Structures are given as C-alpha cells and as structure tokens.
Amino acid sequence: MRTALALCAAMLAGPVWAASIAVPAGGSALKDAVAGSAPGDVLLLAPGLHHGPVAVEHQLTLEGEDGAHIDGGGTGSVILVTAENVVIRNLRITGSGQSHQDIDSGVQLARTAHGAIVENNHLEDNLYGVDIHGAQNSIVRGNTIIGGRDFRMNSRGNGVYVWNAPGAEVIGNRIQYGRDGIFTNSSRRNVFRGNVMTDLRFAVHYMYTHDSEVSGNISVGNHLGFALMFSDRLEVLNNISVNDRDHGLMLNYANGADVVGNLVTGPASGGPEKCTFIYNAHRNLIARNRFEGCEIGIHFTAGSERNGLTENAFIGNRTQVKYVGTRDIEWSVEGRGNFWSDHPVFDLDGDGIADSRFRPNDLMDHILWSQPAAALLTGSPAVQLIRWSQANFPATLPGGVVDSYPLTQPVTIELPEQIARAASRPPLWTTQRTDDDGADALAPH
C-alpha cells in the first residue's frame, strides 16, 4: 500500500497531462501558447515567422517544423529560459537585442535553467548565440551559430558563452564569425567537444574553468585557436588548429593539463606566428602533438616548470623552439623524446631513438631573440664560426632545451578532407582587417 501511494504521488507531481500543441506562425500565437501551456507540454511551431521575444518559465519543449523561425525584433534575448529541463530544438532563431550588459542572446539559459537542451537550431543575427549563465548540466549541441561581422571584433558577442555552469556541455556545433566561438569563465566539469569554429578572434577562450575537457574541436582561420588560461586539470585532446593567425594553442597559467594528440598547422605559404605558446604553465603533459609550418613551433617562457614533453613532432617550423634560459631543460619522458625535422638523425640500433641528443637552439638564437638587429649578421663568417664552435664544443652552448632521446619518426595526425578544403581558402584575417587586430592575447578579456 505504501509503495502504491508513493507511485500515485509521483505521478501527480509530474506532467501527467502533458500535451502536444500546434502553434501557427504570426501574431502573438507563440507567446499565447507559451503562456497557456502546462509543464511538460510540447509546442510544435509551424513553418513561418513566430514573433518573440519569449520567456519560458516552466518545463516545456519548443520544437520547430522545417522552416519555423522565431525573431526577437531586436529586443532582449529571443528566448529566455528560467525553468529546468527545457528543450529548444530545430528552430531558426534571430533578432536579439545588442546589450552586452544584459548578454542579449538567441537563447539565454538563466541560472535556474538546469538541464536545458538546445539542439539542432540555426542562430543568426544575434549578439550572442547561446548564453549558459549558471544553468548547470545543460547541453548545447548540433547548432549552427553565425555571429556578427562588425568592424570592431572585440565589440561582437560570443557564439556560446558559459559562465559558472558546472556540467554544461557544448558538443558538435558549427560556429562562424562573432568574437569567440566558445568563451567559458568561472566554471568546472564542462565538456567542449567536436565543435568547428571559423573566422573568429579565439575559437575557444578558456578562463578559470577547471576539471574540464576540450576535445576533437577544429579551429580554422581564427586569430587564435585554443586559449586556455588560469585553469587547472584540463583534458585537451585531439583538437586541430589550421591557419590560425597568432597561436594554435596557448597555455597561460594552465596547470595539470593533459595536452595530447593535437594538430597545429599552417598553410604552405606560412603558418601561425606560434604553433604553441606555454606561458607560466606548470605540471602539464604535452604529448603526441604535431606542430607544423609555424614561425615558432613552441614558445616556452615565464618560468614554466615540471612539464613533460614527449613524442611530439616539430616539423618545418622556422624556429622549432624559442626558450630563453640559463639552465638546461630536458624534453623527454622515460627515455622517449620528440621528433625534430631539422635533426640529422642516426639510429644504428634501430630502436626508433636517435643516437645523439638534440638542442634546438644555440647561442646565436639567444642573441637574435634579444637583439633582433643582429639578424643582419646571420650570414657573416663570424656567426658561422660561432655556430661551428658550438656544434663541435658543446660546453660552449648556453642553457636551453635538450632532448636526450629524439625520435626518428613523427606522430601522424590526419587532417580531415573537408577541413583541408575549408583551410584551402585564405583566412579572413589575411583579407579583412578590424580596428583591434593588434589586441594582446594575454590581456584580460
């Protein structure tokens, strides 16, 4: 009897009388349907224009038939969700307001909107695409988000903005234009997986977000690919950066991360300024990544310590490593180093490990970094003599990166054909300028 009473109580508490309601386009039909619906109802929006903005204050599903379009008329967020377990699916969503203070968005998930699902929508002509503002365990997946193209890039909104939303997931979205593809701040236990992001400032901009995953994402033709800042214990796995302007991958005050299986590459005509920038980042594992065709393969600075670098491939970078220091830093782990395309290797025993250790930099590199004007002397006999002396008398070498177990074969990471085609066109940053192109990537945003 007690079990039967509990079952009846549970049924009465849930949306027993949930209904599927057809919503015609035009007029106030959508707002009226939302206001008149019961928790758990499914509103099926007919093809055509539905007028917003609209607020969803109880559990509800808004699902569009093909051609269903909600426009906010330039006021506030087009869809504001304050209830739990709301689903927004298969809609074209346009016309938010333009207030950064209010974070006007195509879909705004307020802090009480836990468990929301926003999927398979087309969001365009909004300041922000989707704002996950404290909505824990929400999912944003399979959407196409087209941001603004204002002249001043820093004045645009982000594709997906995550703030203090533990458990939120952003999966399989296509994001183009706007400011940053995904910007996350002050959060934890998030997953950002399988997103394709193009023509942005940063593909992923990561601040104070811990114990999270960034995996399988693709950044093409952005100013910076993956900027991971002030965050601990990240899984940064199998991402791709192609033709990004400044850096493909940046760790800035990021600690305890596994950075594994990522590809950073540029076009044959010249790649990013830096494939990877490691700035004051500690205790990270950087393994089996491929850094190819950049001005600098990896820039390692600001006292970064206790990082393990192993089985990475440095291929065809103008400068493989830029590190200025007075002591030697070993770049190998448990007898396995990295592959260097400019290291003339011998492997007489055939174990896959070169018979001589490798130093990617010499004294002249240090001089050129600190005194760029000295580049005029690069081809002079004096410089050649210094480099010959260092090659033959290692005791004259300065402190720097040492790989005692360099590999004879590089890790292979395939670039998907469709991404290679997308990367074949010149990035927008080569043809279109904004008035903030010189913004410092390390400055607060």
Salt bridges, closest charged atoms under 4 A:
GLU63 OE1 - ARG89 NH1 3.16
GLU119 OE2 - ARG89 NE 2.64
GLU119 OE1 - ARG141 NE 2.76
GLU124 OE1 - ARG92 NH2 3.74
GLU124 OE1 - HIS122 NE2 2.86
ASP131 OD1 - HIS133 ND1 3.34
ASP180 OD2 - ARG201 NH2 2.79
ASP180 OD2 - HIS205 ND1 2.85
ASP199 OD2 - ARG425 NH2 2.91
ASP211 OD1 - ARG233 NE 2.62
GLU213 OE2 - ARG193 NE 3.09
ASP246 OD1 - ARG245 NE 2.89
GLU292 OE1 - ARG290 NE 2.90
GLU295 OE1 - ARG318 NH1 3.50
GLU305 OE2 - ARG327 NH2 3.94
GLU311 OE1 - ARG288 NH1 3.68
GLU311 OE2 - ARG336 NE 2.55
ASP328 OD2 - ARG359 NH2 3.10
ASP362 OD2 - ARG387 NE 2.81
ASP365 OD1 - ARG387 NH2 3.27
GLU417 OE2 - ARG421 NH1 3.22
ASP435 OD1 - ARG152 NH1 3.82
ASP437 OD1 - HIS223 NE2 3.82
ASP437 OD1 - ARG245 NH1 3.71
ASP437 OD2 - ARG433 NE 3.24
